[in-house]
């Protein structure tokens, strides 16, 4: 049985587990998170993911809490990965954070595939590299993806909100600064240039807190050339609060490139009808020329 087969088998079993069996795990996470808050400092711990892989996380950070409690994060995106990532693929994790999706992709693409994980801030990158060292097919890149290579203004938040660090958009309001965030400069890469040097992606996950459009703009040549499958985070509140445009622009841009768009509900794939506004969701974009194994729910 391959790593991918094992991951799929464990994912199917998630629905069959009784909640009561998870109570000791939930209690342990709750105690560790509260201890981190009482001590007033971050607490790094190792937690098992749903397929058995260990991962370092940092309490009391939100995503870490979900991973500690359940062993996975974002049911819909996890299902997209399991359905679409195949052995031997190259995966770009843009906005990798501590690396949950990089670790998942690493198991799914196997030893003949490769994962490139992009994360620009020092504290988050340190945990990411620790997790990536558990696998042989992950390369970490201390950089943000953007429309061009160079330096980029960035907001780094306190540890509990580190998954929400973001690129400063053109319409960002400086008045929203407070004592819990700091402005910094990070290195940015244009993914078209990166792909030329390191190989084209078959699949990308782009979660950049509203800055998805400039990431896609820096990927335009690659999109035209090889039509990678793309998962995008959508949410107008995040886009506007970070000074970026509305999420609908992402959908329109990829539709112009010939992509079809899907959403996942209860782990089933459905065709997505574009909306004028978005609260929060993740969408899967597949180019018409790359459509395989359709499994759209009726």
Residue, then its C-alpha position, 0 to 999 in steps of 0.5 A: x500500500x502506498x502512502x497515498x492509499x494509506x492517507x485516503x484510507x485514514x481519511x475515510x475512517x475519520x467519519x467512522x470514529x466516535x467522538x467519545x474516543x477523541x475526548x482524551x485528545x481534546x482534553x489534552x489539547x485544551x489543557x496545553x492551550x490554556x497553559x500557554x495562555x496562562x504562561x503568556x508565551x508560545x508553547x511548541x508541541x508535537x501532535x499526530x495528524x489523521x494519517x499518523x504523521x507527527x507535526x510540530x504546532x504552537x499553542x495557543x495559535x488557532x490552526x494549531x489548536x484545530x490540528x491538535x484536536x482533530x488531526x486535520x484542518x479545513x475539511x474541504x481543502x483536505x478532501x481536494x488534496x486527497x482527490x486531486x494530488x497524484x504520485x509524482x506531482x509537483x506541489x506549491x504550497x503558497x502560504x504554508x504556515x507551519x506546513x500541515x498541507x505541505x506534509x499532507x501533499x508530501x504523503x500524497x505525491x510520494x517519493x517521486x513527487x516534490x513539495x515547495x513550501x513558501x512562508x516568509x516570516x522567520x518565526x513561522x518559517x522555523x516551525x515549517x522547516x522543523x516539520x519539513x525535515x520529517x519528509x525527504x520531498x519538501x523544500x522550504x522557501x523563505x519567501x512570499x509569492x507575489x507579482x514580482x521578485x523583490x522586497x515586500x511590505x508585510x504585517x506580522x501578527x502575534x503568535x495566536x494569529x500567525x496564520x493570518x499574517x499578510x501582505x499589505x495591499x494597496x488599500x490597507x488602512x494604517x490606522x488599523x495598526x495596533x500593539x499586536x502587529x508589526x510591519x516588516x519587509x520580506x522577500x517575495x518571488x514571482x512564481x513564473x521565475x521560480x517555476x523556470x528554475x525549479x520546475x512547473x507545478x501540477x497543483x498549487x494551494x494559494x492562501x495569502x490572506x487576500x493577496x491571491x490576485x498578485x500571486x496569480x499575476x506572477x504565475x500568469x505564464x505558468x498558468x498559460x503554459x501548463x494549466x496547474x490545478x489551483x486551490x484558492x481561499x476566498x473571503x471578502x472580509x479578509x481581502x478588504x481588511x488587508x487592503x486587497x480587492x474582492x475575491x470575485x476577481x480571482x474567479x473571473x481571472x481564472x475563468x478567463x484562462x479556461x478554468x472550471x470552478x468547484x466547491x466541496x460540501x460534505x467531502x463531495x465535489x460540486x460545480x460552483x456558481x460564481x457569486x458577487x460576494x464571498x464570506x469564507x470558502x475554498x474553491x478548486x480550479x481545474x483547467x478544462x484540458x486537465x479534467x480527470x476522474x470527475x466525481x461531482x455529486x448530484 
